[in-house]
């Protein structure tokens, strides 16, 4: 018998007696409950962040009662399970201390049968201060361990097993969240406890043997059986009370394989195990996956092979959905991950400063064909290697890897985010590098051992970025091997063209910021603060130099925008151009490069950041551009020292017949030249379709632009190339006109231009998005753009604004 303790609890502040009996929904967090009760101001509005810091400087009590019937006491145990208990907590049952917890990444499981009675019972969860616990842990260390100064606003968070970004990051608010973010359940165990179900696949040609392993704990010497259902087959297996594991196998002939998005269907087989009234259900994707790191003439490859086919990983980095975890929901996870898939992504990297995500995240990634690069939860700081800390994180990793390993989406376990590099960031570790390298190695080897024991079928990658096994080189600048974090454009001030000067084997981080769109700004700033240097706006820019970098880069490439709204718009043009430049060039280098994960997909609150999707789900121009530059078929212009070349990259498993044309057009719409194109791109191919000596266009770079449009059967794709910087181009007024119409399939925007228009961007004030945006619009080539959302005809008409590059300054 199992029942849930999710739902309404009561919240009390231990330090402020006037704040008592606040209703709180669990799973949920303290801040969300206080906001709902009107006890705090909205932390996301203006500069309210500083007004709510007191919440993290208090202790809190969560409490409720529950009823137990007499039959419960026939059970051998009554197991309380709490998932995502954040973080330093004490659990009391009927006033008696039943358990302690100090790791939000390790589920709490405790038998509370000795503490309960028939009838009404009480449960309390005391949430203690994370800042004080972190300081106390730091004081116990044998030598100083530098924490993430510059990201965290609360010292020594690296000593706690808590989401590191809860203390702030260079895109994140500091709230020091607390609460319970997963399920709270009671499970009565009669004869045997069902602990875990694990699977292993053994392939022979197109047949797959699925070995199912069931971990259990017999609590009584009574006969008991496990029932396993898989692929239409049902098996009942008696359990040996003297053992703790049972195994059996299922054969699947002509198995339907699971494929990443863009390579095939992500087929899933349901698995159900029932034991003594307890049930574990999983969906198993049958697939073979390898990480290939082989020495070659350049250095060493790094790519994933799925079902024997080399995959080009395309996607972004994932951070926690919300700084107030109580706002997470299945609907928000589904929307965000569906939007990733809609932009032709096939991989996400779960970043190591957040959380091991909830089950729904991985279930949806399985369903959508999104591979997951899974960091362990360590980021941008150094960490202890004491015996106690290693024991704690070893248990954490064992639990999390075993929880997640059966998901087809999991591609890699990575030890941390940028912790190797962090050894060189802090005065203490720079002064005694050998000591801190040994400290890092002790912890990292323990993590590797835990991962390998829990999931021997997948690779462990020490750190991101990393040049390879036992290689602590500079993977921020060495593009010959391993995965790279390339930040020289944003952090080091190089121009956007610098992306074409490196050829990473796998780039797992690179990014460029933009400001949020006006509808999002309206949700955090009063109109009086609609200025990028206002207090409200600056509080929503957590990168110290962020606004300066965006603005300075304007001056390199664009004519300066006129007014606040065009500042926002142009920042998103600039961001999308930066990431497009890198992504297209690196894709044109295939097979040298087979991994592009930009920073970052999402925001955890409304903020200026590197994201391509804003906090409320609004697509930035970058996400619309990503849908094109991550498409299986890509036409990309590549400039060398002597030539401008047009390449076509085909990531599909099938070849592509190509037809189309290339035009050179003036800013007022005159076609200066037109050239038919045709070609054949092999499966997983990369071909040169056209080339022109630079000397042929020398001197006329600012007079016009190249536009290519290609077709493969029903798939049409295009691209635009400016031979000069936009600020050097004498654009004409495109004279854009549009109307909103209602069709049998929904609302559409019909849009046309009299002269060429660039980065034409449709923005609706309410919820929803468009089928396309941030595109080139040619004269005599009107477009019909579908609206995807719930707005009515009049709402869309009133709330729609159309931007373009010319009118950002003219």
PECORSUL-V815273 format. One record per residue. N is the residue number from 1. RES is the residue in one small letter. PHI is phi in whole degrees, 0 to 359 (* if undefined). NEAR is the number of other C-alpha atoms within 8 Angstrom. Layout:
((N | RES | PHI | NEAR) (N | RES | PHI | NEAR))
This chain:
((1 | x | * | 7) (2 | x | 231 | 8) (3 | x | 218 | 7) (4 | x | 263 | 8) (5 | x | 255 | 9) (6 | x | 296 | 10) (7 | x | 123 | 7) (8 | x | 276 | 9) (9 | x | 242 | 11) (10 | x | 245 | 13) (11 | x | 240 | 14) (12 | x | 236 | 12) (13 | x | 268 | 13) (14 | x | 294 | 9) (15 | x | 270 | 7) (16 | x | 230 | 6) (17 | x | 301 | 8) (18 | x | 285 | 5) (19 | x | 255 | 8) (20 | x | 222 | 9) (21 | x | 57 | 7) (22 | x | 276 | 11) (23 | x | 292 | 10) (24 | x | 222 | 12) (25 | x | 269 | 11) (26 | x | 248 | 14) (27 | x | 298 | 13) (28 | x | 176 | 14) (29 | x | 229 | 16) (30 | x | 295 | 11) (31 | x | 300 | 11) (32 | x | 299 | 11) (33 | x | 294 | 13) (34 | x | 294 | 11) (35 | x | 294 | 11) (36 | x | 298 | 7) (37 | x | 274 | 9) (38 | x | 76 | 7) (39 | x | 268 | 7) (40 | x | 224 | 10) (41 | x | 283 | 9) (42 | x | 296 | 7) (43 | x | 298 | 10) (44 | x | 274 | 10) (45 | x | 269 | 11) (46 | x | 48 | 13) (47 | x | 250 | 12) (48 | x | 293 | 11) (49 | x | 311 | 13) (50 | x | 291 | 6) (51 | x | 278 | 9) (52 | x | 246 | 11) (53 | x | 295 | 10) (54 | x | 299 | 7) (55 | x | 298 | 8) (56 | x | 284 | 13) (57 | x | 256 | 8) (58 | x | 232 | 11) (59 | x | 261 | 12) (60 | x | 228 | 12) (61 | x | 241 | 13) (62 | x | 257 | 12) (63 | x | 211 | 11) (64 | x | 196 | 10) (65 | x | 244 | 8) (66 | x | 209 | 9) (67 | x | 258 | 8) (68 | x | 234 | 10) (69 | x | 272 | 8) (70 | x | 297 | 8) (71 | x | 295 | 6) (72 | x | 302 | 9) (73 | x | 279 | 8) (74 | x | 278 | 7) (75 | x | 286 | 11) (76 | x | 282 | 11) (77 | x | 206 | 10) (78 | x | 234 | 13) (79 | x | 267 | 14) (80 | x | 271 | 13) (81 | x | 240 | 13) (82 | x | 230 | 13) (83 | x | 257 | 13) (84 | x | 58 | 11) (85 | x | 274 | 16) (86 | x | 248 | 15) (87 | x | 229 | 15) (88 | x | 273 | 13) (89 | x | 217 | 13) (90 | x | 234 | 12) (91 | x | 249 | 12) (92 | x | 240 | 12) (93 | x | 243 | 14) (94 | x | 51 | 9) (95 | x | 81 | 8) (96 | x | 259 | 7) (97 | x | 295 | 8) (98 | x | 249 | 11) (99 | x | 192 | 8) (100 | x | 237 | 8) (101 | x | 218 | 11) (102 | x | 219 | 10) (103 | x | 214 | 14) (104 | x | 289 | 14) (105 | x | 264 | 12) (106 | x | 236 | 11) (107 | x | 297 | 10) (108 | x | 270 | 10) (109 | x | 225 | 8) (110 | x | 212 | 9) (111 | x | 280 | 9) (112 | x | 256 | 12) (113 | x | 304 | 9) (114 | x | 294 | 5) (115 | x | 253 | 9) (116 | x | 254 | 9) (117 | x | 227 | 7) (118 | x | 292 | 9) (119 | x | 98 | 8) (120 | x | 279 | 9) (121 | x | 230 | 13) (122 | x | 241 | 11) (123 | x | 231 | 13) (124 | x | 232 | 12) (125 | x | 239 | 11) (126 | x | 268 | 11) (127 | x | 262 | 15) (128 | x | 266 | 11) (129 | x | 290 | 11) (130 | x | 289 | 11) (131 | x | 296 | 12) (132 | x | 289 | 7) (133 | x | 296 | 11) (134 | x | 296 | 14) (135 | x | 297 | 10) (136 | x | 297 | 8) (137 | x | 295 | 10) (138 | x | 298 | 11) (139 | x | 291 | 6) (140 | x | 276 | 6) (141 | x | 291 | 10) (142 | x | 289 | 4) (143 | x | 206 | 4) (144 | x | 297 | 7) (145 | x | 243 | 9) (146 | x | 301 | 12) (147 | x | 259 | 12) (148 | x | 281 | 13) (149 | x | 299 | 8) (150 | x | 98 | 7) (151 | x | 252 | 10) (152 | x | 286 | 15) (153 | x | 262 | 10) (154 | x | 247 | 8) (155 | x | 294 | 11) (156 | x | 65 | 13) (157 | x | 296 | 14) (158 | x | 291 | 13) (159 | x | 273 | 10) (160 | x | 252 | 12) (161 | x | 269 | 11) (162 | x | 221 | 11) (163 | x | 307 | 10) (164 | x | 295 | 13) (165 | x | 285 | 12) (166 | x | 297 | 14) (167 | x | 265 | 14) (168 | x | 98 | 15) (169 | x | 210 | 14) (170 | x | 279 | 10) (171 | x | 219 | 12) (172 | x | 236 | 13) (173 | x | 287 | 12) (174 | x | 263 | 13) (175 | x | 239 | 13) (176 | x | 46 | 8) (177 | x | 300 | 13) (178 | x | 212 | 11) (179 | x | 152 | 12) (180 | x | 232 | 14) (181 | x | 250 | 14) (182 | x | 235 | 11) (183 | x | 288 | 13) (184 | x | 241 | 12) (185 | x | 227 | 13) (186 | x | 242 | 12) (187 | x | 236 | 11) (188 | x | 276 | 12) (189 | x | 250 | 14) (190 | x | 274 | 12) (191 | x | 237 | 13) (192 | x | 210 | 13) (193 | x | 264 | 13) (194 | x | 276 | 12) (195 | x | 268 | 8) (196 | x | 197 | 8) (197 | x | 231 | 10) (198 | x | 233 | 10) (199 | x | 233 | 9) (200 | x | 220 | 7) (201 | x | 249 | 9) (202 | x | 235 | 8) (203 | x | 259 | 9) (204 | x | 219 | 6) (205 | x | 56 | 5) (206 | x | 261 | 8) (207 | x | 256 | 11) (208 | x | 229 | 15) (209 | x | 263 | 11) (210 | x | 255 | 12) (211 | x | 270 | 12) (212 | x | 251 | 12) (213 | x | 244 | 11) (214 | x | 244 | 12) (215 | x | 264 | 11) (216 | x | 214 | 11) (217 | x | 226 | 10) (218 | x | 286 | 12) (219 | x | 250 | 10) (220 | x | 218 | 9) (221 | x | 275 | 7) (222 | x | 232 | 6) (223 | x | 297 | 7) (224 | x | 204 | 10) (225 | x | 228 | 10) (226 | x | 253 | 12) (227 | x | 249 | 11) (228 | x | 242 | 11) (229 | x | 242 | 12) (230 | x | 206 | 11) (231 | x | 53 | 8) (232 | x | 79 | 5) (233 | x | 252 | 6) (234 | x | 231 | 8) (235 | x | 232 | 7) (236 | x | 247 | 8) (237 | x | 237 | 7) (238 | x | 294 | 8) (239 | x | 260 | 10) (240 | x | 269 | 6) (241 | x | 294 | 10) (242 | x | 270 | 5) (243 | x | 248 | 8) (244 | x | 222 | 10) (245 | x | 208 | 8) (246 | x | 223 | 8) (247 | x | 228 | 8) (248 | x | 206 | 7) (249 | x | 233 | 8) (250 | x | 234 | 9) (251 | x | 257 | 8) (252 | x | 238 | 10) (253 | x | 274 | 7) (254 | x | 48 | 7) (255 | x | 298 | 9) (256 | x | 278 | 6) (257 | x | 280 | 11) (258 | x | 272 | 14) (259 | x | 237 | 13) (260 | x | 294 | 15) (261 | x | 305 | 14) (262 | x | 92 | 8) (263 | x | 241 | 8) (264 | x | 153 | 8) (265 | x | 278 | 10) (266 | x | 272 | 14) (267 | x | 293 | 11) (268 | x | 231 | 11) (269 | x | 253 | 10) (270 | x | 286 | 11) (271 | x | 231 | 12) (272 | x | 226 | 11) (273 | x | 237 | 12) (274 | x | 240 | 11) (275 | x | 212 | 13) (276 | x | 52 | 13) (277 | x | 83 | 6) (278 | x | 257 | 10) (279 | x | 228 | 9) (280 | x | 236 | 9) (281 | x | 244 | 8) (282 | x | 220 | 7) (283 | x | 241 | 10) (284 | x | 255 | 11) (285 | x | 265 | 13) (286 | x | 272 | 14) (287 | x | 198 | 10) (288 | x | 255 | 8) (289 | x | 220 | 10) (290 | x | 224 | 8) (291 | x | 260 | 9) (292 | x | 260 | 9) (293 | x | 230 | 9) (294 | x | 239 | 7) (295 | x | 297 | 8) (296 | x | 216 | 7) (297 | x | 292 | 5) (298 | x | 269 | 6) (299 | x | 169 | 8) (300 | x | 209 | 13) (301 | x | 289 | 13) (302 | x | 208 | 14) (303 | x | 202 | 15) (304 | x | 258 | 13) (305 | x | 244 | 12) (306 | x | 243 | 13) (307 | x | 53 | 9) (308 | x | 83 | 7) (309 | x | 249 | 6) (310 | x | 291 | 8) (311 | x | 258 | 10) (312 | x | 267 | 10) (313 | x | 284 | 13) (314 | x | 223 | 12) (315 | x | 173 | 14) (316 | x | 207 | 14) (317 | x | 267 | 15) (318 | x | 249 | 11) (319 | x | 246 | 13) (320 | x | 306 | 10) (321 | x | 298 | 10) (322 | x | 208 | 10) (323 | x | 288 | 12) (324 | x | 251 | 10) (325 | x | 300 | 11) (326 | x | 296 | 11) (327 | x | 274 | 8) (328 | x | 294 | 10) (329 | x | 205 | 6) (330 | x | 300 | 7) (331 | x | 297 | 6) (332 | x | 292 | 8) (333 | x | 299 | 12) (334 | x | 296 | 10) (335 | x | 296 | 9) (336 | x | 294 | 10) (337 | x | 287 | 11) (338 | x | 295 | 9) (339 | x | 293 | 8) (340 | x | 296 | 11) (341 | x | 295 | 12) (342 | x | 294 | 8) (343 | x | 267 | 13) (344 | x | 63 | 16) (345 | x | 277 | 16) (346 | x | 228 | 14) (347 | x | 210 | 13) (348 | x | 234 | 14) (349 | x | 255 | 13) (350 | x | 279 | 14) (351 | x | 290 | 13) (352 | x | 283 | 13) (353 | x | 258 | 13) (354 | x | 250 | 12) (355 | x | 224 | 10) (356 | x | 292 | 9) (357 | x | 293 | 8) (358 | x | 291 | 7) (359 | x | 307 | 6) (360 | x | 300 | 8) (361 | x | 300 | 10) (362 | x | 287 | 12) (363 | x | 298 | 10) (364 | x | 290 | 10) (365 | x | 297 | 13) (366 | x | 303 | 15) (367 | x | 293 | 10) (368 | x | 266 | 12) (369 | x | 77 | 14) (370 | x | 259 | 15) (371 | x | 296 | 14) (372 | x | 234 | 13) (373 | x | 275 | 13) (374 | x | 256 | 13) (375 | x | 287 | 14) (376 | x | 282 | 11) (377 | x | 273 | 13) (378 | x | 216 | 15) (379 | x | 205 | 11) (380 | x | 57 | 11) (381 | x | 212 | 12) (382 | x | 263 | 13) (383 | x | 226 | 12) (384 | x | 295 | 11) (385 | x | 232 | 10) (386 | x | 293 | 7) (387 | x | 299 | 6) (388 | x | 296 | 6) (389 | x | 293 | 9) (390 | x | 296 | 12) (391 | x | 299 | 8) (392 | x | 294 | 9) (393 | x | 285 | 10) (394 | x | 294 | 11) (395 | x | 294 | 9) (396 | x | 300 | 11) (397 | x | 293 | 12) (398 | x | 300 | 11) (399 | x | 295 | 9) (400 | x | 291 | 11) (401 | x | 294 | 11) (402 | x | 293 | 11) (403 | x | 294 | 7) (404 | x | 254 | 9) (405 | x | 295 | 10) (406 | x | 278 | 9) (407 | x | 283 | 12) (408 | x | 298 | 13) (409 | x | 290 | 12) (410 | x | 293 | 12) (411 | x | 256 | 12) (412 | x | 200 | 11) (413 | x | 256 | 14) (414 | x | 245 | 13) (415 | x | 296 | 16) (416 | x | 188 | 14) (417 | x | 251 | 14) (418 | x | 62 | 12) (419 | x | 282 | 13) (420 | x | 301 | 9) (421 | x | 296 | 9) (422 | x | 296 | 11) (423 | x | 301 | 13) (424 | x | 267 | 8) (425 | x | 263 | 8) (426 | x | 247 | 9) (427 | x | 304 | 6) (428 | x | 298 | 8) (429 | x | 282 | 13) (430 | x | 293 | 10) (431 | x | 284 | 6) (432 | x | 216 | 8) (433 | x | 302 | 10) (434 | x | 301 | 6) (435 | x | 297 | 8) (436 | x | 281 | 10) (437 | x | 293 | 9) (438 | x | 297 | 8) (439 | x | 301 | 10) (440 | x | 298 | 12) (441 | x | 296 | 8) (442 | x | 300 | 9) (443 | x | 292 | 12) (444 | x | 296 | 10) (445 | x | 294 | 8) (446 | x | 294 | 10) (447 | x | 297 | 12) (448 | x | 300 | 11) (449 | x | 297 | 8) (450 | x | 295 | 11) (451 | x | 297 | 14) (452 | x | 296 | 12) (453 | x | 291 | 7) (454 | x | 278 | 9) (455 | x | 211 | 10) (456 | x | 292 | 8) (457 | x | 275 | 5) (458 | x | 240 | 10) (459 | x | 280 | 9) (460 | x | 257 | 11) (461 | x | 246 | 12) (462 | x | 303 | 13) (463 | x | 201 | 12) (464 | x | 236 | 14) (465 | x | 275 | 13) (466 | x | 205 | 17) (467 | x | 280 | 14) (468 | x | 144 | 10) (469 | x | 298 | 7) (470 | x | 57 | 5) (471 | x | 242 | 7) (472 | x | 261 | 8) (473 | x | 285 | 7) (474 | x | 270 | 9) (475 | x | 279 | 13) (476 | x | 279 | 10) (477 | x | 232 | 8) (478 | x | 269 | 11) (479 | x | 259 | 13) (480 | x | 270 | 10) (481 | x | 204 | 13) (482 | x | 69 | 16) (483 | x | 259 | 16) (484 | x | 239 | 19) (485 | x | 251 | 13) (486 | x | 253 | 10) (487 | x | 239 | 11) (488 | x | 292 | 9) (489 | x | 285 | 13) (490 | x | 284 | 11) (491 | x | 280 | 6) (492 | x | 257 | 7) (493 | x | 79 | 8) (494 | x | 287 | 9) (495 | x | 286 | 7) (496 | x | 301 | 8) (497 | x | 299 | 8) (498 | x | 297 | 10) (499 | x | 300 | 10) (500 | x | 272 | 10) (501 | x | 259 | 6) (502 | x | 234 | 7) (503 | x | 227 | 11) (504 | x | 296 | 14) (505 | x | 289 | 18) (506 | x | 205 | 13) (507 | x | 260 | 14) (508 | x | 266 | 15) (509 | x | 203 | 13) (510 | x | 193 | 11) (511 | x | 192 | 12) (512 | x | 214 | 11) (513 | x | 283 | 13) (514 | x | 219 | 14) (515 | x | 276 | 10) (516 | x | 289 | 14) (517 | x | 288 | 9) (518 | x | 300 | 8) (519 | x | 302 | 8) (520 | x | 286 | 11) (521 | x | 302 | 11) (522 | x | 299 | 9) (523 | x | 274 | 8) (524 | x | 228 | 11) (525 | x | 226 | 13) (526 | x | 294 | 9) (527 | x | 301 | 6) (528 | x | 295 | 5) (529 | x | 252 | 10) (530 | x | 281 | 11) (531 | x | 203 | 7) (532 | x | 292 | 8) (533 | x | 247 | 6) (534 | x | 286 | 9) (535 | x | 303 | 9) (536 | x | 298 | 13) (537 | x | 291 | 14) (538 | x | 292 | 10) (539 | x | 290 | 9) (540 | x | 256 | 11) (541 | x | 227 | 14) (542 | x | 266 | 13) (543 | x | 267 | 7) (544 | x | 306 | 7) (545 | x | 256 | 6) (546 | x | 304 | 10) (547 | x | 296 | 9) (548 | x | 292 | 7) (549 | x | 295 | 10) (550 | x | 301 | 11) (551 | x | 293 | 8) (552 | x | 295 | 8) (553 | x | 292 | 9) (554 | x | 309 | 12) (555 | x | 293 | 9) (556 | x | 279 | 6) (557 | x | 240 | 9) (558 | x | 231 | 9) (559 | x | 285 | 9) (560 | x | 294 | 7) (561 | x | 289 | 9) (562 | x | 254 | 9) (563 | x | 103 | 6) (564 | x | 299 | 9) (565 | x | 297 | 7) (566 | x | 285 | 11) (567 | x | 299 | 11) (568 | x | 298 | 13) (569 | x | 301 | 11) (570 | x | 293 | 11) (571 | x | 298 | 13) (572 | x | 281 | 14) (573 | x | 300 | 12) (574 | x | 296 | 10) (575 | x | 300 | 12) (576 | x | 295 | 12) (577 | x | 294 | 9) (578 | x | 298 | 11) (579 | x | 288 | 12) (580 | x | 297 | 12) (581 | x | 303 | 12) (582 | x | 294 | 10) (583 | x | 295 | 11) (584 | x | 293 | 10) (585 | x | 295 | 12) (586 | x | 294 | 13) (587 | x | 295 | 10) (588 | x | 292 | 12) (589 | x | 267 | 9) (590 | x | 303 | 10) (591 | x | 268 | 5) (592 | x | 302 | 9) (593 | x | 252 | 13) (594 | x | 222 | 14) (595 | x | 202 | 12) (596 | x | 222 | 14) (597 | x | 236 | 16) (598 | x | 279 | 14) (599 | x | 259 | 12) (600 | x | 214 | 12) (601 | x | 285 | 14) (602 | x | 230 | 13) (603 | x | 244 | 16) (604 | x | 259 | 11) (605 | x | 193 | 10) (606 | x | 289 | 15) (607 | x | 199 | 13) (608 | x | 284 | 12) (609 | x | 196 | 11) (610 | x | 272 | 11) (611 | x | 291 | 12) (612 | x | 255 | 12) (613 | x | 233 | 12) (614 | x | 284 | 15) (615 | x | 307 | 11) (616 | x | 275 | 6) (617 | x | 95 | 8) (618 | x | 290 | 10) (619 | x | 284 | 11) (620 | x | 284 | 12) (621 | x | 301 | 13) (622 | x | 302 | 15) (623 | x | 291 | 12) (624 | x | 296 | 13) (625 | x | 294 | 12) (626 | x | 299 | 12) (627 | x | 303 | 12) (628 | x | 274 | 11) (629 | x | 280 | 10) (630 | x | 257 | 13) (631 | x | 299 | 10) (632 | x | 306 | 10) (633 | x | 253 | 10) (634 | x | 225 | 13) (635 | x | 258 | 13) (636 | x | 225 | 12) (637 | x | 273 | 9) (638 | x | 235 | 10) (639 | x | 257 | 8) (640 | x | 252 | 7) (641 | x | 291 | 4) (642 | x | 239 | 8) (643 | x | 224 | 10) (644 | x | 253 | 12) (645 | x | 240 | 13) (646 | x | 252 | 12) (647 | x | 246 | 14) (648 | x | 240 | 14) (649 | x | 253 | 17) (650 | x | 240 | 15) (651 | x | 269 | 11) (652 | x | 287 | 11) (653 | x | 276 | 7) (654 | x | 237 | 7) (655 | x | 287 | 12) (656 | x | 229 | 10) (657 | x | 275 | 10) (658 | x | 243 | 12) (659 | x | 219 | 11) (660 | x | 170 | 11) (661 | x | 208 | 11) (662 | x | 240 | 12) (663 | x | 238 | 12) (664 | x | 248 | 12) (665 | x | 233 | 13) (666 | x | 280 | 11) (667 | x | 292 | 13) (668 | x | 265 | 9) (669 | x | 102 | 11) (670 | x | 289 | 7) (671 | x | 277 | 9) (672 | x | 276 | 8) (673 | x | 201 | 7) (674 | x | 218 | 9) (675 | x | 224 | 7) (676 | x | 290 | 8) (677 | x | 229 | 12) (678 | x | 207 | 9) (679 | x | 183 | 8) (680 | x | 221 | 8) (681 | x | 255 | 14) (682 | x | 298 | 10) (683 | x | 305 | 11) (684 | x | 55 | 11) (685 | x | 261 | 10) (686 | x | 207 | 12) (687 | x | 236 | 8) (688 | x | 270 | 9) (689 | x | 258 | 11) (690 | x | 198 | 8) (691 | x | 210 | 9) (692 | x | 218 | 8) (693 | x | 299 | 9) (694 | x | 299 | 9) (695 | x | 297 | 6) (696 | x | 287 | 6) (697 | x | 250 | 8) (698 | x | 299 | 7) (699 | x | 91 | 5) (700 | x | 243 | 7) (701 | x | 303 | 11) (702 | x | 269 | 13) (703 | x | 271 | 9) (704 | x | 188 | 13) (705 | x | 215 | 14) (706 | x | 265 | 12) (707 | x | 224 | 12) (708 | x | 239 | 12) (709 | x | 225 | 11) (710 | x | 232 | 13) (711 | x | 228 | 11) (712 | x | 233 | 10) (713 | x | 53 | 6) (714 | x | 263 | 5) (715 | x | 268 | 6) (716 | x | 243 | 9) (717 | x | 218 | 11) (718 | x | 217 | 10) (719 | x | 197 | 9) (720 | x | 233 | 9) (721 | x | 226 | 8) (722 | x | 266 | 11) (723 | x | 281 | 9) (724 | x | 234 | 8) (725 | x | 293 | 10) (726 | x | 306 | 9) (727 | x | 292 | 8) (728 | x | 269 | 7) (729 | x | 263 | 10) (730 | x | 267 | 8) (731 | x | 300 | 7) (732 | x | 262 | 9) (733 | x | 297 | 8) (734 | x | 287 | 11) (735 | x | 51 | 7) (736 | x | 285 | 9) (737 | x | 226 | 7) (738 | x | 205 | 8) (739 | x | 214 | 8) (740 | x | 259 | 11) (741 | x | 233 | 9) (742 | x | 251 | 9) (743 | x | 241 | 7) (744 | x | 296 | 4) (745 | x | 259 | 5) (746 | x | 132 | 8) (747 | x | 273 | 12) (748 | x | 223 | 12) (749 | x | 251 | 12) (750 | x | 269 | 12) (751 | x | 226 | 12) (752 | x | 216 | 14) (753 | x | 219 | 16) (754 | x | 274 | 11) (755 | x | 228 | 13) (756 | x | 303 | 14) (757 | x | 236 | 15) (758 | x | 236 | 11) (759 | x | 51 | 12) (760 | x | 288 | 14) (761 | x | 234 | 11) (762 | x | 263 | 11) (763 | x | 230 | 9) (764 | x | 254 | 11) (765 | x | 294 | 7) (766 | x | 264 | 7) (767 | x | 285 | 9) (768 | x | 126 | 11) (769 | x | 215 | 11) (770 | x | 243 | 10) (771 | x | 296 | 8) (772 | x | 204 | 8) (773 | x | 192 | 12) (774 | x | 58 | 13) (775 | x | 241 | 9) (776 | x | 272 | 10) (777 | x | 242 | 13) (778 | x | 266 | 13) (779 | x | 297 | 11) (780 | x | 63 | 7) (781 | x | 223 | 8) (782 | x | 298 | 11) (783 | x | 232 | 8) (784 | x | 246 | 8) (785 | x | 248 | 11) (786 | x | 286 | 11) (787 | x | 265 | 12) (788 | x | 246 | 9) (789 | x | 170 | 7) (790 | x | 256 | 6) (791 | x | 294 | 9) (792 | x | 275 | 6) (793 | x | 302 | 10) (794 | x | 292 | 6) (795 | x | 299 | 8) (796 | x | 293 | 11) (797 | x | 301 | 9) (798 | x | 286 | 6) (799 | x | 262 | 9) (800 | x | 267 | 10) (801 | x | 229 | 7) (802 | x | 244 | 8) (803 | x | 255 | 12) (804 | x | 208 | 11) (805 | x | 296 | 11) (806 | x | 301 | 12) (807 | x | 279 | 8) (808 | x | 289 | 13) (809 | x | 229 | 10) (810 | x | 283 | 5))
